[in-house]
Amino acid sequence: MKINKSIVSGLIAISVFGAGSLTAFAGYESHFYAPKSEYEAMVKTSGNYYYLAAATDAYNCLGYALGDTNHWVWPWGGSNPTLQQANNYMTSQMYNPYPYSSTPSNVKIIAYGTSTSNITHFSRVADANYSNAKWGGWERLQSLGWDPYSNYVYGSALQKYN
C-alpha cells in the first residue's frame, strides 16, 4: 500500500493544530479571575470580552486608558464622578471631550456611566471596531464595539475623548 505523504502531513498538522487549540482555549478560560457569569452580566452581547492581560490591582481602567499600567488612577476618591467632573479631569490631562457617537474621529478614550451623574468606567479605543479596558481589579479585556457594556455596572458610552 502506498502512503501519500502530503495527506499524512496534513493530518498531522490538523492533529497538532486541534490539540493546540484545545489547550489554548482551556488556558484562556483559566486566566479569568471571576466566574463566567460575572463577565456575561457585564456585557450586552454574550462572550464579548477577550483576554488581554492578567488581573491585577496595580492599575485600573482610567490608568490603563491614560497609558499608565503602574498606578490606580481615580482622582475622585471612593466615589464616581459626574460627566462634568470627568471632563474637567480629562481636559487637565490634555484630552478634549466630545459627546459619544460611534462615528470614529481620532477617538482615544471613552467614558461610560449609568447616567451623567455616575461615570463608572473608561476604555481605550483599539480601532474603529474594538475597545480595550481594564475591568477594575480584574483582567484587561477587549470587546467588539465601543459600547459593549450592560447597565449591570458600567452602563453606556457617554463621552469620547481625543
C-alpha positions, 0 to 999 in steps of 0.5 A, spaced: 500 500 500 502 506 498 502 512 503 501 519 500 505 523 504 502 530 503 495 527 506 499 524 512 502 531 513 496 534 513 493 530 518 498 531 522 498 538 522 490 538 523 492 533 529 497 538 532 493 544 530 486 541 534 490 539 540 493 546 540 487 549 540 484 545 545 489 547 550 489 554 548 482 555 549 482 551 556 488 556 558 484 562 556 478 560 560 483 559 566 486 566 566 479 569 568 479 571 575 471 571 576 466 566 574 463 566 567 457 569 569 460 575 572 463 577 565 456 575 561 452 580 566 457 585 564 456 585 557 450 586 552 452 581 547 454 574 550 462 572 550 464 579 548 470 580 552 477 577 550 483 576 554 488 581 554 492 581 560 492 578 567 488 581 573 491 585 577 490 591 582 496 595 580 492 599 575 485 600 573 481 602 567 482 610 567 490 608 568 490 603 563 486 608 558 491 614 560 497 609 558 499 608 565 499 600 567 503 602 574 498 606 578 490 606 580 488 612 577 481 615 580 482 622 582 475 622 585 476 618 591 471 612 593 466 615 589 464 616 581 464 622 578 459 626 574 460 627 566 462 634 568 467 632 573 470 627 568 471 632 563 474 637 567 479 631 569 480 629 562 481 636 559 487 637 565 490 631 562 490 634 555 484 630 552 478 634 549 471 631 550 466 630 545 459 627 546 459 619 544 457 617 537 460 611 534 462 615 528 470 614 529 474 621 529 481 620 532 477 617 538 482 615 544 478 614 550 471 613 552 467 614 558 461 610 560 456 611 566 449 609 568 447 616 567 451 623 567 451 623 574 455 616 575 461 615 570 463 608 572 468 606 567 473 608 561 476 604 555 481 605 550 479 605 543 483 599 539 480 601 532 474 603 529 471 596 531 474 594 538 475 597 545 480 595 550 479 596 558 481 594 564 475 591 568 477 594 575 481 589 579 480 584 574 483 582 567 484 587 561 479 585 556 477 587 549 470 587 546 467 588 539 464 595 539 465 601 543 459 600 547 459 593 549 457 594 556 450 592 560 447 597 565 449 591 570 455 596 572 458 600 567 452 602 563 453 606 556 458 610 552 457 617 554 463 621 552 469 620 547 475 623 548 481 625 543 
